[in-house]
Amino acid sequence: MGYYRRIHLTDSQALTGRWRFPHSLGYIEEHRLLVPGGSVEHIDKITRQSLYDEVWAEPVSRISPRYGISGVALGKVCRKYKIPLPPRVYWAKVNAGHSPKKPPLPASKKFDNCSLPLSRSPTHDPHSSDQAREKALTAQERVGFIDVAEELQSPHPLIQAASKRLRLKTGWDNYKGLRSAPGEVFHFEVTRGALDRALLIGDALIKAFECQGLKVWIDAEKNLTLIGLGETALALTISDHVARTKHEITAAEQKAIDRWRRSPHRWGIGGGYPSPPDYDYHPTGKLTISIGAYPSRNWGDTPKTRLEKRLHQVVAGALDLIEEYRIQAERRKCRRMAWQEAKDRYDRRIGLRKHEQAQLERLKLKASQWQEAQRLRQYIEAVEHSAAQDGQLNEKLSDWLSWARVKADCIDPLIAVSDIILDSPEPKSPGPYY
């Protein structure tokens, strides 16, 4: 028998069921909500089994918003109630088309019959499924199955140019045995054995992209093949996986090394040490399509499904990734605009502050000059008074007194008299005599 408490809800909460109990109510085994019309809506309790099914169906980052908490908080709840969580490699295997095993929910007499302290977030719509999952499930419905031809027939110009360039007999093979010319043609990184297959996949893929309104082009300056829609552009690559193994020195290589060691001229001209490679590279024939960077998406061959059968997933994933990049770009633009506005406000305040400080320093300077002029006049009057009492007020002293009063007036900012000598530019020195 559960515990019940009357809760007053708004009309929108009653209609949609978007409500949650406060934490003070504790565990509630059954929630019943009376909606307009007199019907009763039952809201299932959150149990260990239901939460276990959720966290193994979708990543925690997608589930936590439904409960109005962070992924870290949801992980703590799972650990407290002994609910195993998928490792990170689990979702990578799922995205690659695998079906990894998951551990069973361990039995727990302590928690099996109780409700978890979780409730749906008021902002979560329980009737709308996760968009990314829905798009992944309906990729074939969104794009349609993409057929890969057995031979190149009317290939796309980019594929035709890549085929002509990569089939040259000389050049292009790197130390892994891969051929690539991304700055000139479509970005392939493939071995000779996988070239034909890669060209067929690339041709079908480009045509499918263009059917969806996407553009594919070569950026020779950035050495990239780009796929884009509008102002959003992502890098595109089709590559061949090459396995690496530790190189074992052959008998011929060991013989050459021994011959070099016995040679008395091994350190002379032309006596280079015969250096065997550190690793051997073996083509696997497994192709991978990579789109974007930070974040990026990859699709490749799996033990059950070849890449040719997954091209509809690639196109649907590319559309989703482009939309994700567009949203991120909009968010960055908004953050940039907000930052620029804040910086402009800061610059205005700093400019006003500097202006006020300059005005204050000017005021202090004028006051100091005025005070200095007053001090000089007091001194001049004192000199004149002393000379008059002593009977020494002659013509020479009178000229000095007149000069001194003019200098005091030049200092006084309230009189604004210019000093012909001191206010004029400093004369230039003729320099030393040669």
VENWOBEL-V99427 format. One line per field, one symbol per residue. ss: DSSP state (H for helix, E for strand, - for the rest). psi: psi as a letter, one per 30 degrees, with the letter a starting at -180 (. if undefined). burial: I if it has 24 or more other ideal C-beta (glycine too) atoms within 12 Angstrom, else O. A space follows every 10 residues. Layout:
ss->???
psi->???
burial->???
This chain:
ss->---------- HHHHHH---- --HHH----- EEEE-----E EEE----HHH HHHHH----H HHHHHHH--- HHHHHHHHHH -------HHH HHHHH----- ---------- ---------- ---------- HHHHHHH-HH HHH------- ------HHHH HHHHHH---- --------E- -------EEE ----HHHHHH HHHHHHHHHH H---EEEEE- ---EEEEEE- -EEEEEEEEE EEEEEE---- HHHHHHHHHH HH-------- --------EE EEEEEEEEEE EE---EEEEE ------HHHH HHHHHHHHHH HHHHHHHHHH HHHHHHHHHH HHHHHHHHHH HHHHHHHHHH HHHHHHHHHH HHHHHHHHHH HHHHHHHHHH ----HHHHHH HHHHHHHHHH H--------- ---------- ----
psi->klkkkkkkll eeeeefgilk klfffakjek kkkjlkfglk kkjkljleee eeeeffelle ffeeffggll eeeeeeeeee ghjkkklefe feeeffglil lkkljkkjfe feglkkhllk kffkjffklk eeeeeefgee eeelkkkklf ljjhlkeeee eeeeefgkfl lekaffgkkk iffeakjkil lefgeeeeee eeeeeeeeee fgglkklkje efhlkkkljb gkkkkkkjlk kkkklkkkkl eeeeeeeeee efkfgfgakg hkkjjllelk kkkfgjkkkk klkillkkkl klffkleefg eeeeeeeeee eeeeeeeeee eeeeeeeeee eeeeeeeeee eeeeeeeeee eeeeeeeeee eeeeeeeeee eeeeeeeeef ggiaeeeeee eeeeeeeeee ejffehkkje eeflkkkkkf llk.
burial->OOOOOOOOOO OOOOOOIIII IOOOOOOIOO IOIOOOOOOO OOIOIIIIIO IIOIIIOIII OOIIOIIOIO OOOIOOIIOO IOIOIIOOOI IOOOIIOOOO OOOOIOOOOO IOOOIIIIII OOOIOOOOOO OIOOIIOOIO OOIOOIOIOO OIOOIIOIIO OIIOIIIOOO OIOOOIIIII IIOIIIIIII IOOIIIIIII IIIIIIIIIO OIOIIIIIOO OOOIIIIIIO OIIIIIIIII IIOOOOOOOO OOOOOOOOOO OOOOOOOOOO OOOOOOOOOO OOIOIIIIII IIOOOOIIII IIOOOOIIOI IIIIIIIIII IIOIIOOOOO OOOOOOOOOO OOOOOOOOOO OOOOOOOOOO OOOOOOOOIO OOIOOIIOOI OOOOOOOOOO OOOOOOOOOO IOOIIIIIII IIOOOOOOOO OOOOOOOOOO OOOO
